[in-house]
Amino acid sequence: MNEFTHKFTRRKHGHDYRDPAIYHIILKKREGISAFGKLTGDPRIPSGRPGCATINHTLLGKIINKGIYNLQYFCPHIQIYQYMTMPDHVHILLRVKERLPRVLGQYIGGLKTGVRTKWEEIKLKEGIAVRGNIFEDNFTDKIIHPGRNLDTVFRYIRENPHRLAVRKLYPEFFQRARMIRIKGNLYEAYGNLFHLRNPFKSQVIVHRVNSTEKNEHLQEEWVEEIFSGGVLVSPFISAIEKKVYKDAIEAGGKIIHIQKDAFSERYKPAEREFQLCCEGRLLIIAPVKSMGKALTRDICKNMNALAEAIVKGDFEIG
């Protein structure tokens, strides 16, 4: 895990990046480069409505937007579905319609080079010499598998400014309990409710019958989920699951943690968990009434069933 900490450069092992697929790509701004835009608007207004939170792009941000839009014309094999340029990173949802002559990374590299070249030309006319990359090396991607509802991915990308605005202007949003309904039953949630809307959620569960090879493969998939902006969902019961939780937190990952005990009347998480909630990285799910004192097999099964339901989207936020 440490090898990849803070590096958004994950690739899907064994995948041929010339093959047709739909990809969610994230490019990170290199440290020292000016922001791609400034957050404006009112986070109280729903996303998409007049006056809502949005990004007022700088000249560099506009160059990036144009470069992304034109990528599909430079390579007709690629179709741009949606993109969002944030102040310090970029989301791109694209489709490779037919097998590419070269791997996808070379086209993304061409996009980054084109942005850098255009930016250097503009700054040179102003008498300012600019050298170096605009983005961090490489990129991270998430392959959208067939059958995935793209509407949730579109909404997730589109609502990035809104989530950022809420986090910046209303930090208390991540520090209180709210009610949600999962599979018809009420539960309490403390922390970042936006994690429930993230389309890239994975259940962390390790069965006793799993082979060592199976567990290693699962852990590799969970690592990829972390670094592609996804959310890990689990009660994190077994030793391996607890290690995945610890590694995910250390790597800056996002977590939905299910617990068996109900929140107390004036509940506040332990110091580390409270800080993670304030940072918007953690959501804790608890039953309205505690499931029991001892951690029985049935309770474990119930919590894992909740995790599965959350990943499948079987919930309502009250």
Summary of the structure (lengths in Angstrom):
residues: 318
radius of gyration: 21.0
end to end distance: 36.3
largest distance: 70.3
contacts: 952
relative contact order: 0.14
helix: 38%
strand: 24%
